[in-house]
Amino acid sequence: MKRDTSIETFRCLLMFGICLLHSITQGGHNVPWAANCLLWCVPGFVFISGWCGIKFSMGKVFRLYGISLYCAVVFVIFDTIANS
């Protein structure tokens, strides 16, 4: 499927909105109305990403789980050392 430039631009704006949403909610800034306005960015980004044809393969799923498992183990090790 050929990618449309306007959809890719909108997707980039949605990514910016998601980053802004994370900085508002996780950065200690308590601005609930802004967070509520930006919540629509997440499903919009997921929809556009899926619609543009991200190819599904079991290899990618296993690689994602492997990376997640590795990060979780490293986090637990560092957390255990830091809290000892």
Secondary structure, DSSP 8 states (H G I E B T S, - for coil): ----HHHHHHHHHHHHHHHHHHHHHHTT---HHHHHHHTTHHHHHHHHHHHTT----HHHHHHHHHHHHHHHHHHHHHHHHHT-
